[in-house]
Amino acid sequence: MKAKDLRERTTEHLRELEKTLAREVFDAKFKNYTNRLNDTATISKARRDLARVKTILVQRVRDEAAGGKA
């Protein structure tokens, strides 16, 4: 998932995506712990995607706050 693609999405959609990715990370960690996960790279991929989404959401909040003060 590219940051450019994420920036084109709405804030509400990004919040839903954040919840979904957080759940994916949890499920992947749980499956890894119980030795049911075949590809352990999915954990790091999901974590990186989650970080990208969170970063964009924080940037939007910061931009809105800066726009309101000016």
Buried (B, 14 or more C-beta within 10 A) or exposed (E): BEEEEBEEEEEEEBEEBBEBBBEBBEBBBEBBEEEEBEEEEBBEBBBEBBEBBBEBBEEEEEEEEEEEEE
